[in-house]
């Protein structure tokens, strides 16, 4: 199975999860940031690959914005060369807007990880 196939399956399965109050907003960047996520997989999830970075908890200013694990916006755009359209999730929390690649906030974990690479 290809990484894209696995990612699409996971996205659908995760999207079926339901949460009760007090949860009001659930972000699934594998759905609404699909284009940049698949660009990341296409560029970096190749045969014979030694490592592929995946995240379990997408940060609000990283993967939630870009669809790329540890997705510090400037590094995803400038270092990885990915700058794709990001849609809006069905429900957006007012303190955690989805601005995609227009996001000006910085994801600390992403800055650290990609700075290390």
C-alpha positions in Angstrom: 0.0 0.0 0.0 1.2 3.5 -0.8 1.6 6.1 1.9 -1.1 8.2 0.1 -3.5 5.3 0.2 -2.8 4.7 3.9 -3.1 8.4 4.7 -6.5 8.6 2.9 -7.8 5.6 4.8 -6.6 7.0 8.1 -8.2 10.4 7.4 -11.5 8.7 6.7 -11.3 6.6 9.8 -10.3 9.5 12.1 -13.1 11.6 10.6 -15.6 9.1 12.0 -14.6 9.7 15.6 -17.2 11.6 17.6 -16.6 13.6 20.8 -19.0 14.8 23.5 -19.1 18.1 25.3 -17.1 20.1 26.1 -15.4 19.4 22.7 -16.9 21.7 20.1 -14.2 21.8 17.3 -12.2 18.9 15.9 -9.5 19.5 13.3 -8.5 16.8 10.9 -5.8 18.3 8.7 -5.6 15.1 6.7 -9.0 16.1 5.3 -9.0 19.9 5.0 -5.2 20.3 4.3 -5.2 17.3 1.9 -3.3 19.0 -1.0 -0.2 20.0 1.0 -0.2 16.7 3.0 -0.2 14.7 -0.2 2.5 16.9 -1.7 4.6 16.1 1.4 4.0 12.4 1.0 4.8 12.5 -2.7 8.1 14.3 -2.1 9.3 12.4 0.9 7.5 9.0 1.3 9.5 7.2 -1.3 10.7 3.6 -1.8 13.9 2.9 0.2 13.2 5.8 2.6 15.1 5.5 5.9 12.7 7.8 7.9 9.5 9.8 7.4 8.4 12.3 10.0 4.8 11.8 11.1 3.0 13.6 13.9 0.4 12.3 16.3 -0.8 15.6 17.7 -0.9 18.4 15.1 0.1 21.7 16.5 -2.3 24.6 16.0 0.3 26.7 14.1 2.0 23.8 12.3 0.3 20.8 10.8 -3.2 22.2 11.5 -2.2 25.0 9.1 -0.2 23.2 6.5 -1.1 19.5 6.6 2.6 18.6 7.0 3.8 17.0 10.2 5.7 19.5 12.4 4.6 21.9 9.7 6.1 25.3 10.6 4.7 27.4 7.8 7.9 29.2 6.6 9.9 25.9 6.7 7.2 23.9 4.8 7.0 26.7 2.2 10.6 27.7 1.9 12.6 24.5 2.9 10.3 21.8 1.6 8.9 23.8 -1.3 5.2 23.1 -0.5 2.6 25.8 -0.8 -0.8 24.4 -1.6 -4.3 25.5 -0.9 -5.7 24.7 2.6 -9.5 24.5 3.1 -11.4 25.2 6.2 -12.5 22.5 8.7 -16.3 22.2 9.3 -16.0 24.0 12.6 -13.3 26.5 13.5 -12.4 27.6 17.1 -12.1 31.4 17.3 -8.8 31.2 19.1 -7.4 28.6 16.6 -8.2 30.0 13.1 -7.0 28.1 10.1 -5.1 30.5 7.8 -3.1 27.9 5.9 0.1 29.3 4.5 -1.0 32.8 5.4 -0.6 31.9 9.1 1.9 34.3 10.8 2.2 32.3 14.0 5.2 29.9 14.5 5.1 26.2 15.5 7.9 25.8 18.0 8.2 22.0 17.6 8.3 22.4 13.8 11.0 25.1 13.9 13.1 22.8 16.1 12.6 19.7 14.1 13.2 21.1 10.6 16.0 23.3 12.0 17.7 20.0 13.1 17.3 18.5 9.6 
